[in-house]
Amino acid sequence: MDLQTLTYIVVGLTFSLYIGIAIWARAGTTGEYYAAGRGIHPVANGMATAADWMSAASFISMAGLIAFKGYDASIFLMGWTGGYVLLALCLAPYLRKFGKFTVPDFIGDRFYSSTARIVAVICLIVASLTYVIGQMKGIGVAFSRFLDVDYATGLYSGMAIVFFYAVLGGMKGVTYTQIAQYCVLIFAYTVPAVFISLNLTGNPLPQLGLIGDTADGTPLLLKLDQTLVDLGFAEYTAQKGGTFNMMMYTLSLMLGTAGLPHVIIRFFTVPKVSDARTSAGWALLFIAILYTTAPAVGSMARLNLTNTIQHGEVGDPQGNLVYEERPDWFKNWENTGLLQFEDKNGDGRIQYYNDGNAEFAAKAEAEYGWKGNEMVKVDRDIMVLANPEIAKLPNWVIALVAAGGLAAALSTAAGLLLAISTAISHDLLKRTFMTGISEKSELLSARIAMAGAILVAGYLGLNPPGFAAQVVALAFGLAASSIFPVLMMGIFSTKVNKQGAIAGMLTGLLSTLLYIFSYKGFLFIPGTELLANTPDNWFLGIAPEAFGALGALLNFIVAFVVSNMTAPVPDDIRKMVEDIRVPKGAGGAQDH
């Protein structure tokens, strides 16, 4: 059976499963829509949380960034996993004990202010919507390749699927769908990794294959280093960015992870506080399977890609791949526009090297007759999806990866969209502006809000401000600077009042947005940048994706300063905060 047909079958079966689950588990009440009726088993919730958290950035983009950035991409591994531990230990159990549906609900009640709730909703929507852009990029990449259509058509197809099962099922449908998606995505990620590790190192465990030897006895990482250096690139294992920026980037990802509303609300779906802690532990285990595999996938993908194009000695005219003899995977990705070749010296062969290295570029032109890097576009988000094809794995493995990539993007997109719709229907309408709204009307408004969010995210996904993982990093920075500090202060401080919380959130959000837009363009619109996005223009050498950590610091400082200058926290609120921190069980969700 040919690849295209097999892909249609595998992807079609998985989609049928997701839609079937959504219909079976469709929400009939707001409690089911927002929190799945608080009846999800901790292990099942752990699996759903892992799928929700491991987005297109984790499945599709992270290994691609590791492949091209090498050691510097370890910030994503450290930041995201460290942040999850921070979330599981410091936030999730306490927020579950509070017994409300949403993060803005907690902020509004803890800081005894509708204004604080509205500001929290704005912060949540901005962070979540930016995050969804990254998922839409992943959906567009996956659909465009495996449906053999252009990127825009692939994106529209994904939007339609998300719209159907997320709008219909709410949190109940999304939870059970995410369990199925986790099984698909983790199988799809690990199976090719095992095959590729066996091919390159003879070791079936990718984690061990990464530090193992290739067929000629050379350690894999040493061989990759040498392969890249021979083509003018920096060593794969060398640190290339500044240490301070890497530290701030990691911290921003950590704090952002801990403040992500779509992950936090997952802990509201279990019956008890102890179940929230248990499900957090299970989720960490499920996440670790992918995250310990990603470094191997990234390094092996880069080695396979480079050796496919540069299959002989550097400088030997016969050492470069003839364009007309390029493999099928190359042609397939060219059709999507995410892989592009330009024959700059007219020899009909592909030269792939670092022409940004002036010394090597001069040598390549003088000695080899090369006129510049001819792989003018290699979208990093294609690496995981293309990896099985590059490694010449069986068609069923390639089809499985297609289904896995789509599962990862769709699961997180649905979770984020649910967080956005819940914030609008529950926190803005039910709790603030239309307190007398009926449950039926509230449920309808939630679905309308989700449909609107899908359209906005899809539009922004057509022109994303970077690779999927980079866009996600921006979202994490926004969550880190606006949501995480106010949650920490709300739980662990009895001195921060409503004025401090509001001022802190606005300071963190606006400072981070201003910094990001200065380098990425206003609302990410190309051509509206104020400064060139280069290290010499960054404040203290901090990249836009890393500014969230500094934004969080500003949030904390402003919140405490303003709180000390204004009226103290009321006694009943102080007692409520102290009660949240006491390790006793929580009651059911409150009706509103």
Secondary structure in CASP SS format (residue, H / E / C, confidence):
PFRMAT SS
TARGET T0000
AUTHOR 0000-0000-0000
METHOD secondary structure of the structure
MODEL  1
M C 1.00
D C 1.00
L H 1.00
Q H 1.00
T H 1.00
L H 1.00
T H 1.00
Y H 1.00
I H 1.00
V H 1.00
V H 1.00
G H 1.00
L H 1.00
T H 1.00
F H 1.00
S H 1.00
L H 1.00
Y H 1.00
I H 1.00
G H 1.00
I H 1.00
A H 1.00
I H 1.00
W H 1.00
A C 1.00
R C 1.00
A C 1.00
G C 1.00
T C 1.00
T H 1.00
G H 1.00
E H 1.00
Y H 1.00
Y H 1.00
A H 1.00
A H 1.00
G H 1.00
R H 1.00
G C 1.00
I C 1.00
H C 1.00
P H 1.00
V H 1.00
A H 1.00
N H 1.00
G H 1.00
M H 1.00
A H 1.00
T H 1.00
A H 1.00
A H 1.00
D H 1.00
W H 1.00
M C 1.00
S C 1.00
A H 1.00
A H 1.00
S H 1.00
F H 1.00
I H 1.00
S H 1.00
M H 1.00
A H 1.00
G H 1.00
L H 1.00
I H 1.00
A H 1.00
F H 1.00
K H 1.00
G H 1.00
Y H 1.00
D H 1.00
A H 1.00
S H 1.00
I H 1.00
F H 1.00
L H 1.00
M H 1.00
G H 1.00
W H 1.00
T H 1.00
G H 1.00
G H 1.00
Y H 1.00
V H 1.00
L H 1.00
L H 1.00
A H 1.00
L H 1.00
C H 1.00
L C 1.00
A H 1.00
P H 1.00
Y H 1.00
L H 1.00
R H 1.00
K H 1.00
F H 1.00
G C 1.00
K C 1.00
F C 1.00
T C 1.00
V H 1.00
P H 1.00
D H 1.00
F H 1.00
I H 1.00
G H 1.00
D H 1.00
R H 1.00
F C 1.00
Y C 1.00
S C 1.00
S H 1.00
T H 1.00
A H 1.00
R H 1.00
I H 1.00
V H 1.00
A H 1.00
V H 1.00
I H 1.00
C H 1.00
L H 1.00
I H 1.00
V H 1.00
A H 1.00
S H 1.00
L H 1.00
T H 1.00
Y H 1.00
V H 1.00
I H 1.00
G H 1.00
Q H 1.00
M H 1.00
K H 1.00
G H 1.00
I H 1.00
G H 1.00
V H 1.00
A H 1.00
F H 1.00
S H 1.00
R H 1.00
F H 1.00
L C 1.00
D C 1.00
V C 1.00
D C 1.00
Y H 1.00
A H 1.00
T H 1.00
G H 1.00
L H 1.00
Y H 1.00
S H 1.00
G H 1.00
M H 1.00
A H 1.00
I H 1.00
V H 1.00
F H 1.00
F H 1.00
Y H 1.00
A H 1.00
V H 1.00
L H 1.00
G H 1.00
G H 1.00
M H 1.00
K H 1.00
G H 1.00
V H 1.00
T H 1.00
Y H 1.00
T H 1.00
Q H 1.00
I H 1.00
A H 1.00
Q H 1.00
Y H 1.00
C H 1.00
V H 1.00
L H 1.00
I H 1.00
F H 1.00
A H 1.00
Y H 1.00
T H 1.00
V H 1.00
P H 1.00
A H 1.00
V H 1.00
F H 1.00
I H 1.00
S H 1.00
L H 1.00
N H 1.00
L H 1.00
T H 1.00
G C 1.00
N C 1.00
P C 1.00
L C 1.00
P H 1.00
Q H 1.00
L H 1.00
G H 1.00
L C 1.00
I C 1.00
G C 1.00
D E 1.00
T C 1.00
A C 1.00
D C 1.00
G C 1.00
T C 1.00
P E 1.00
L H 1.00
L H 1.00
L H 1.00
K H 1.00
L H 1.00
D H 1.00
Q H 1.00
T H 1.00
L H 1.00
V H 1.00
D C 1.00
L C 1.00
G C 1.00
F C 1.00
A C 1.00
E C 1.00
Y C 1.00
T C 1.00
A C 1.00
Q C 1.00
K C 1.00
G C 1.00
G C 1.00
T H 1.00
F H 1.00
N H 1.00
M H 1.00
M H 1.00
M H 1.00
Y H 1.00
T H 1.00
L H 1.00
S H 1.00
L H 1.00
M H 1.00
L H 1.00
G H 1.00
T H 1.00
A H 1.00
G C 1.00
L C 1.00
P H 1.00
H H 1.00
V H 1.00
I H 1.00
I H 1.00
R H 1.00
F H 1.00
F H 1.00
T C 1.00
V C 1.00
P C 1.00
K C 1.00
V H 1.00
S H 1.00
D H 1.00
A H 1.00
R H 1.00
T H 1.00
S H 1.00
A H 1.00
G H 1.00
W H 1.00
A H 1.00
L H 1.00
L H 1.00
F H 1.00
I H 1.00
A H 1.00
I H 1.00
L H 1.00
Y H 1.00
T C 1.00
T C 1.00
A H 1.00
P H 1.00
A H 1.00
V H 1.00
G H 1.00
S H 1.00
M H 1.00
A H 1.00
R H 1.00
L H 1.00
N H 1.00
L H 1.00
T H 1.00
N H 1.00
T H 1.00
I H 1.00
Q E 1.00
H C 1.00
G C 1.00
E C 1.00
V C 1.00
G C 1.00
D C 1.00
P H 1.00
Q H 1.00
G H 1.00
N E 1.00
L C 1.00
V E 1.00
Y H 1.00
E H 1.00
E H 1.00
R C 1.00
P C 1.00
D H 1.00
W H 1.00
F H 1.00
K H 1.00
N H 1.00
W H 1.00
E H 1.00
N H 1.00
T H 1.00
G C 1.00
L C 1.00
L E 1.00
Q E 1.00
F C 1.00
E C 1.00
D C 1.00
K C 1.00
N C 1.00
G C 1.00
D C 1.00
G C 1.00
R E 1.00
I C 1.00
Q C 1.00
Y C 1.00
Y C 1.00
N C 1.00
D C 1.00
G C 1.00
N C 1.00
A H 1.00
E H 1.00
F H 1.00
A H 1.00
A H 1.00
K H 1.00
A H 1.00
E H 1.00
A H 1.00
E H 1.00
Y H 1.00
G C 1.00
W C 1.00
K C 1.00
G C 1.00
N C 1.00
E C 1.00
M C 1.00
V C 1.00
K E 1.00
V E 1.00
D C 1.00
R H 1.00
D H 1.00
I H 1.00
M H 1.00
V H 1.00
L H 1.00
A H 1.00
N H 1.00
P H 1.00
E H 1.00
I H 1.00
A C 1.00
K C 1.00
L C 1.00
P C 1.00
N H 1.00
W H 1.00
V H 1.00
I H 1.00
A H 1.00
L H 1.00
V H 1.00
A H 1.00
A H 1.00
G H 1.00
G H 1.00
L H 1.00
A H 1.00
A H 1.00
A H 1.00
L H 1.00
S H 1.00
T H 1.00
A H 1.00
A H 1.00
G H 1.00
L H 1.00
L H 1.00
L H 1.00
A H 1.00
I H 1.00
S H 1.00
T H 1.00
A H 1.00
I H 1.00
S H 1.00
H H 1.00
D H 1.00
L H 1.00
L H 1.00
K H 1.00
R H 1.00
T H 1.00
F H 1.00
M C 1.00
T C 1.00
G C 1.00
I C 1.00
S C 1.00
E H 1.00
K H 1.00
S H 1.00
E H 1.00
L H 1.00
L H 1.00
S H 1.00
A H 1.00
R H 1.00
I H 1.00
A H 1.00
M H 1.00
A H 1.00
G H 1.00
A H 1.00
I H 1.00
L H 1.00
V H 1.00
A H 1.00
G H 1.00
Y H 1.00
L H 1.00
G H 1.00
L C 1.00
N C 1.00
P C 1.00
P C 1.00
G C 1.00
F C 1.00
A H 1.00
A H 1.00
Q H 1.00
V H 1.00
V H 1.00
A H 1.00
L H 1.00
A H 1.00
F H 1.00
G H 1.00
L H 1.00
A H 1.00
A H 1.00
S H 1.00
S H 1.00
I C 1.00
F H 1.00
P H 1.00
V H 1.00
L H 1.00
M H 1.00
M H 1.00
G H 1.00
I H 1.00
F H 1.00
S C 1.00
T C 1.00
K C 1.00
V C 1.00
N C 1.00
K H 1.00
Q H 1.00
G H 1.00
A H 1.00
I H 1.00
A H 1.00
G H 1.00
M H 1.00
L H 1.00
T H 1.00
G H 1.00
L H 1.00
L H 1.00
S H 1.00
T H 1.00
L H 1.00
L H 1.00
Y H 1.00
I H 1.00
F H 1.00
S H 1.00
Y H 1.00
K H 1.00
G C 1.00
F H 1.00
L H 1.00
F H 1.00
I C 1.00
P C 1.00
G C 1.00
T C 1.00
E C 1.00
L C 1.00
L C 1.00
A C 1.00
N C 1.00
T C 1.00
P H 1.00
D H 1.00
N H 1.00
W C 1.00
F H 1.00
L H 1.00
G H 1.00
I C 1.00
A C 1.00
P H 1.00
E H 1.00
A H 1.00
F C 1.00
G H 1.00
A H 1.00
L H 1.00
G H 1.00
A H 1.00
L H 1.00
L H 1.00
N H 1.00
F H 1.00
I H 1.00
V H 1.00
A H 1.00
F H 1.00
V H 1.00
V H 1.00
S H 1.00
N H 1.00
M H 1.00
T C 1.00
A C 1.00
P C 1.00
V C 1.00
P C 1.00
D H 1.00
D H 1.00
I H 1.00
R H 1.00
K H 1.00
M H 1.00
V H 1.00
E H 1.00
D H 1.00
I H 1.00
R H 1.00
V C 1.00
P C 1.00
K C 1.00
G C 1.00
A C 1.00
G C 1.00
G C 1.00
A C 1.00
Q C 1.00
D C 1.00
H C 1.00
END
